Amino acid sequence: MAQSLVYGIDVGTTKIVAIAGRVDSRRGWAEVLSVGEAPSHGLKRGVVVDRELAAESIAEALEACGVRGGSISVGIAGSHISSFNTEVTLLNRAKNLEVTERFVKKLEGEARQFHLDEDERILHVVPRSYVLDGSEGVKQPVGLAARKVTMRAHVVSGALSSIQNLLYAVEDCGVEVSRVVLEPLASAEACLLESDREDGVALLDVGGGTTDIATFKKGALTHTAVIPIGGESFSSDLAYGLKVPFDAAEELKIRYGSVLSDSVDSVAAVKLDERHYNAHFMSQILEYRAQEVLEYARESLDQARVLNMLPGGVVLTGGGSLLNGMAELAEDVLGMRTRTAIPRRVKGDLKPVQKPQYATAVGLLYFSAQNSDVRPKGKGARVTSFGSIVSAVKSWFRGV
């Protein structure tokens, strides 16, 4: 199946984006057919806190997109997400020593046996590379011969209750969730080239409620993290500092926001609804919060021991990346070349989606088009894919 009609929904803290499209996985592009947006209610920092309000917002976005039913891929983030790298080793007892798909699935099953907290479940086991009888750097082991096989993987986990609440809110709208995708991986799918992943790069997706991180090296996912601060915090700080309503602060941020206070004249003023505000003071507020986010990102990269292993630098995306001076400030704080990215592989007439704030939604189209088991199957295939966890999640629910 070269082309298929697919759906995705980015359930964010500040907005919901539903997207429908057609993906040609062989040529590597997505044609966006329709997009629907709605303000987000009932979520806080990427987590559903009011199921009814969240479902109403999701339904509004789905209706605006024209989705009337069918299966859909859903992005997940939130402060409950955590991750770690691990490796598991098994002996291959096949007579001809050939590594099979079934054997690789067994390796992944072993990686899921790690002890977690009671309310925590493993979402994804993303293979990074394999070691076959001491031979390092194997990306696709199936079909090769080896007695001792080690899988190095990146494991992502999340809170069962948070996953459950997200699925409930989406399925309340009459659609079936076929796949749950970690949002920074969806954004990476839309914004990064294979060469970026090979070189070594960090993607920072500055969303409404969270800032999501994903790093890659030699084509493999090496680190993910979620920082519980996003664009909503920028606006809240501005509202508090200027003594204005949140909506006014959001508009001021979008129209005049800068995180480089030194470049803003100390007496410059901006106007909104017949009132004037000091642009330099606004910039100081935004810069302080942006620096905090970037310092958290630097700490996360440093703790994961990847900070000095990213020659490809940093790629910013998400709505928060649009603040004036964000890339320059990131270069200063992170000490790496930084650029802002938009979804790259989009066809069709809907050019508005080629903006950073739609990176996750566009990336979900690609994941929607993949089979439930999307481990790399060919030479040079990417190892940063994973299967659907929805059936497993629903079985967890029956057990609690």
Number of C-alpha atoms within 10 A of each C-alpha: 7 10 15 16 16 24 32 33 29 28 30 28 26 20 21 24 27 32 30 27 24 22 26 16 16 9 10 10 18 27 19 23 18 18 26 20 21 20 16 23 22 19 22 20 25 26 23 27 16 14 18 15 16 27 22 20 24 31 26 21 26 29 16 17 19 16 22 11 11 12 17 25 27 28 25 25 30 29 21 19 23 18 19 15 18 15 19 15 16 15 13 17 13 13 7 10 15 17 22 16 14 10 19 21 13 13 22 21 13 15 23 18 9 11 9 12 7 8 11 18 22 23 27 24 25 24 30 27 23 23 19 20 13 11 11 11 13 14 23 22 22 16 11 12 17 20 16 16 23 21 25 23 26 23 25 21 19 22 19 19 16 22 24 16 17 25 21 18 23 24 17 17 18 15 16 17 22 19 23 27 26 23 27 29 27 24 31 28 24 28 25 20 13 14 13 22 22 16 16 23 28 32 26 28 31 26 28 26 26 26 28 29 25 23 29 25 22 20 24 23 27 27 22 27 24 26 22 21 23 26 26 20 18 23 26 17 19 27 20 13 13 16 11 13 13 16 12 17 24 19 13 20 21 16 13 15 27 25 25 20 20 12 11 18 12 13 10 12 16 15 12 12 6 6 8 11 15 16 21 23 20 26 23 19 21 25 23 15 20 27 18 14 21 21 15 17 24 18 14 19 23 12 10 16 12 19 21 13 16 21 16 19 22 25 26 24 30 26 19 24 24 19 20 18 16 23 20 15 18 26 16 14 16 20 14 18 16 22 17 19 24 22 23 18 20 21 16 12 11 13 10 8 19 19 17 24 25 23 28 34 29 35 28 32 31 25 28 27 23 19 12 14 11 15 21 18 14 10 8 11 14 21 21 23 23 23 20 22 16 19 11 12 18 13 10 13 11 7 6 7
